[in-house]
Structure formats: structure tokens, C-alpha cells
Amino acid sequence: MGLNLTAADYVYIVDPWWNPAVEQQAIDRTHRIGQTKNIFAYRMICKDTIEDKILKLQEKKKALAKDLISDESGFVKSLTKEDVEYLFS
């Protein structure tokens, strides 16, 4: 079931998901047919909380995925023990 927010002004993310694509989908749903206003999306995260750690984990995984998908042929050879442990943790 979808949700169309044709009158939304703001989107507040206060409980981040492990998968950042889910958050992006929540924001994208405000830009459906019929929306005529500008939308402001905010992530309200307190420092040194579980939510802060989730965001840091998302950023780390996003950077790792970006490096993994690159066209450089030597990526796998450049993995450290810590990188491999992180991938399987």
C-alpha cells in the first residue's frame, strides 16, 4: 500500500532504517502527482545515540559499496583484514 502526501511541507526522519533506500523512498513519496509545494526533508539525529551509529554505519557501507562497484580491477586486492571482517560482520 502506498502513501501519497500531496500536501506535505516537511518530512522528518527521526528513526533511521538500516537500509537508507527505505528512508529515500519515504522522502520520494512526497513528490508524487499532485504535489505543488517544495518539500524539506530533515534527519533529526542526536549525537552519540544508536541512531547516530546507524547513520555512520550507513555512510560506511555506502562508501564501501561505491568502491566495490567501481571499475578499478585491483579493488579486491586492496582489501584489508578489517575490511573483510566488516563485510562479514
C-alpha positions as CSV (number, residue, x, y, z in Angstrom):
1,M,0.0,0.0,0.0
2,G,1.4,3.4,-1.0
3,L,1.1,6.8,0.7
4,N,0.7,10.0,-1.3
5,L,1.4,13.1,0.7
6,T,0.2,15.8,-1.7
7,A,0.0,18.4,1.0
8,A,3.3,17.8,2.8
9,D,5.7,20.6,3.6
10,Y,8.2,18.7,5.7
11,V,9.5,15.1,6.2
12,Y,11.2,14.3,9.4
13,I,13.3,11.2,9.8
14,V,13.8,10.6,13.5
15,D,14.3,6.8,13.5
16,P,16.7,5.8,10.7
17,W,16.4,2.5,9.0
18,W,19.4,0.2,8.4
19,N,18.6,0.4,4.7
20,P,18.9,4.1,3.6
21,A,16.8,3.3,0.4
22,V,13.8,2.9,2.7
23,E,14.3,6.5,4.0
24,Q,14.8,7.8,0.5
25,Q,11.5,6.1,-0.5
26,A,9.7,7.9,2.3
27,I,11.1,11.2,1.1
28,D,10.3,10.4,-2.6
29,R,6.7,9.7,-1.8
30,T,6.2,13.4,-1.0
31,H,7.0,14.1,-4.7
32,R,4.1,12.2,-6.2
33,I,1.5,13.5,-8.7
34,G,-0.4,16.5,-7.3
35,Q,2.4,17.9,-5.1
36,T,2.9,21.5,-5.9
37,K,4.9,22.7,-2.9
38,N,8.6,22.5,-2.1
39,I,9.4,19.8,0.4
40,F,12.0,20.0,3.2
41,A,13.4,16.7,4.5
42,Y,15.2,16.6,7.8
43,R,17.0,13.9,9.7
44,M,16.8,14.7,13.4
45,I,19.5,12.6,15.0
46,C,21.1,13.2,18.4
47,K,24.8,12.8,18.8
48,D,26.2,9.6,20.3
49,T,22.9,7.7,20.1
50,I,22.0,4.4,18.4
51,E,20.5,6.4,15.6
52,D,23.8,8.3,15.2
53,K,25.6,5.0,15.0
54,I,23.2,3.7,12.4
55,L,23.8,6.8,10.2
56,K,27.6,6.2,10.5
57,L,27.1,2.6,9.5
58,Q,25.0,3.6,6.5
59,E,27.7,6.1,5.4
60,K,30.5,3.5,5.8
61,K,28.5,0.8,3.9
62,K,27.6,3.4,1.1
63,A,31.3,4.3,0.7
64,L,32.3,0.6,0.7
65,A,29.7,-0.2,-1.9
66,K,30.7,2.7,-4.1
67,D,34.3,1.5,-4.0
68,L,33.2,-2.1,-4.7
69,I,31.2,-1.2,-7.8
70,S,33.9,1.0,-9.3
71,D,35.6,-0.1,-12.5
72,E,39.0,-0.5,-10.8
73,S,40.3,-4.0,-11.3
74,G,42.5,-4.0,-8.2
75,F,39.9,-3.4,-5.6
76,V,39.7,-6.9,-4.2
77,K,43.5,-7.0,-3.9
78,S,43.4,-3.8,-1.8
79,L,41.0,-5.2,0.9
80,T,42.5,-5.2,4.4
81,K,41.7,-7.8,7.0
82,E,39.5,-5.2,8.7
83,D,37.5,-4.6,5.5
84,V,36.8,-8.3,5.1
85,E,35.8,-8.6,8.8
86,Y,33.5,-5.6,8.4
87,L,31.8,-7.1,5.3
88,F,31.0,-10.3,7.2
89,S,30.0,-8.7,10.5
